Amino acid sequence: MNLQDAVRPYRVAFASRFLQMLQYRTAALAGFATQCWWGGIKVMVLAAFYGGAAASAPAGSLPMTLAHAVTYTWLAQGLLALLPWGSDPEVAQAVRTGSVAYDRLRPVDAYALWYARSAGWIAARVLPRLALMVAFAGVALPLAGWGQWGWQPPADLAAALVFVLSAVLALLLSTALVMLLNVAATAALNERGINAFATPLVVVLSGNLLPLPLLPESWQTALLLQPLAGLMDIPMRLYAGRLAGWPAAGGLALQAGWTIALVALGRLAMSRTMRRLEVQGG
């Protein structure tokens, strides 16, 4: 069997899930509207924070400018669906109904199959909302005369290209994290508790709630090295040109390294879980 034949089942699984999720256009529009609303609230909070800080702190003492913080916020809203909020609902349903047994019988690698499906699920939810967010915050707001509250362009062409690569790595990293949640949901036979535990950690440590550079300076090294920074914070630093040259390569290496480590951990956990899994019902 050649490489093309070997990867075909997983490519088809990704494509079918991606196309299936693209059909939910109303959900994408509703999610986009909600993200615009919360994005606007976050921008106003940041503007008030920077306005107060300007009166009490020396100029240039803040770790990022207001323009960068605003762009960070809109990018975070555009990539909101990229975050591993919880396990893949298709996997969770298969666990509840017992149809997870079919995946154990298929002549393919179960982990790779679930990974491909979850990646398609995430990508199809992210891309339409991200495109709409760019159109709104990057085009409509500047045209309306509110450019200072809009999505600023990347630092330069190199930053834009590195950001695209980082965004792909962020998708792979997010899928690896979702796979850990999938395995945990399979072991527990219910995904609700796992998802409730994961959500606050993901929101805070990814930089979605507040840009990580605005958190205490003594935390910055630990915040940058932890895996959730690779979902949103590292891509944004690359986009803004705050990581360039060798630091940019280090950021990409962090994303790739965490992805490889989490995939290895997920494979090990899934192998043990599947050996002990008991499917009930009939």
Disulfide bonds with the S-S distance in Angstrom:
none
